[in-house]
Every structure is written in C-alpha cells, then in structure tokens.
Amino acid sequence: MSDPTVTEARKTVAGSASSGITGLIIRYGEAYTLVGLMLVIAAVFSVLPATSETFPTAANLRIVIANQTVLAIVALAAFIPLITNEFDVSVGANLGLASILAASAMSIGVPWPVALCIAAGVGACVGVVNGLLITWAGINSLITTLGTSIIIHGIVVWKTNGVSIVSNIPPALTRFGSGAVFGVPLPLFALLAVTIAIAYLAYHTPFGRYMYAIGSNASAARLVGINTKRILFRSFVLAGLLAGLAGFLQVSRTGGANPRVGEAFTLPALAAAFLSAASIRPGTYNVVGVIVAVFFLATLNSGLNLAGADVYVNDLINGCALILGVGLARFLGRNQG
C-alpha cells in the first residue's frame, strides 16, 4: 500500500510541472503571436491567385525591406519616449524637416557628410525644444509634440513653397539608398546599426534602465533618486536625433526631399512603437518588437497593395494597428504586473 503523503506529493509535483509547461506555452504564444501572424499572412499572399506571382519573389522582398528601413528608424525614435510613458508625435514632421534642410544644403554644394550632421543636428534641436517644454514648462507631451509638428509643417511649407528638392543630390548617396550587396539592401545595414545601438542603450546602460523605471512608476523612480526630468529630456533629444537621421536616409532613398513626406511616417511609426508591447516581450515596449511590428505591417500592406486594394486601406490598417497596439500594451502590462 502506497503512502498517502507520497502520493499527494507526486500529484503536487505533477500539477506544478503541468502548470509550468502551460505557462511556458502561453508566454511563448504571447511573445511570438505577431511573428506567427506575419508568417501566416505571407503564406496566404504567396498562394493567393492575385499575388502568387509577385508577392513571394526576391525582388518584392528587397523592396519591402528597403522601403521599411526609414520607417523602422522613425518607429524606434517614437519608441524611446514611449518607454517612459511619454509620447512624441512629432517624429514624422521632424523627419520631414531634417530631410528638407539636408537636401537644401546638398543642393547648394554642401558635402553629404556635412548634410548628415545638419539633419542629425536639426532633429536633435527639435528634441531639445520638446524636452524643455515637457520637463521644465510642464506641458503634456502629447500636446507639446503635436504643437511642434504643426509648427514644423509651417516651417517646411515656408522653406519649400510646397516644392520638392531634388537637385544636386550626390550620386554616391542615392546609390547607397537604392543599392544592395549580395541582394541585401544597403539601407538595411544602417537600420541594423541603429537597432543594435538602441538595444544596447535600452537594456545595458543605466539610462535605459532609468527610462523603464520611470515608465513603470515615475513617482517610485523619483523616490529612489532618479532624476526623472533629466532622463525624460534626454529621451526626447534622442528621439529627435533618430528622426533626423531617418530624414537623411529618406533623402538617400528617394534622391530628394518632399515637403509632405513626414505626414506619411507619423501614424505607421506610432503604430509600430505601440505594437512592440505585443511582441517578443509582451507588456513591455521593446526594440525587437518594434522591428517585428514594422515588418508585420509592411507584409500586410505589401500583400494588399499587390492584390489591388485601394490606397486608403493602408490608413485603415495603420489606424487599427495603433488602437490594437495601445489596447494590447495595457492588457499585457496588467497581466505582467
């Protein structure tokens, strides 16, 4: 006859093991749902009669990757303040301003390395303005950056009169923007460098840990001695710097600067930044999640475009993704807590 105590202990261990496996499956399911959906969508468009000849091709893959490099960097720019639960909706407008000023400089003979510094500097200056208004003037980040984006739009229209700048862009720059090595688009290497740098900053430096601490509980962060104003200010400056770099990369991709280009980046960038909390590290805004979200949306939009969907469908998808991202971030954040 078996000992009842031993039997009960075995049941407890078995139950704990089963619960642990179930929990592991749920965690992995939450972390990689977006990746799985992206693969399913790609498979559907690969066999759909309307897109089976164009979607699953190396040429389309290169186009999708190259086209998303700028957006991914802008999404990382939006992601930085989002870690602290603050919003920067001026990243798209900032990109547009940086691209216009960089292209204008090159059009009068300024070398492209100097134009790159101009774009980065302009983006960082916009970040400085945002950071000061938010941290020292105490204005809400959403209101501040929305106002900034409107002001930037006025500056761009004043500077360009609504006309694109396409003259004297160095051929070496446009070759980089449209070129490839062994079939890999060259702008992807720029994106990889930025992604690695931001991932290191977010996960392996005190600055990154402080940002996450502020995002988790700003009051508690202040109580333990974190200078929250300084961290928030720096996060907006960094977001502006990244937006400026993205603007310069956009010039290399298109061979010029369109005064309305910033508008096309704002909503998709915010949608990807919010959706990052639904992928890889559920409930937490994260770097790899941003990249996954960008290419998830790109895969869906590319397939729909090749299938002949109307242009407005992309806006519907990006808007829904933004709402979904915010909802999932809140839901998963509560579960993680």
Order of alpha helices (4+ residues) and beta strands (2+ residues): alpha-alpha-alpha-alpha-alpha-alpha-beta-beta-alpha-alpha-alpha-alpha-alpha-alpha-alpha
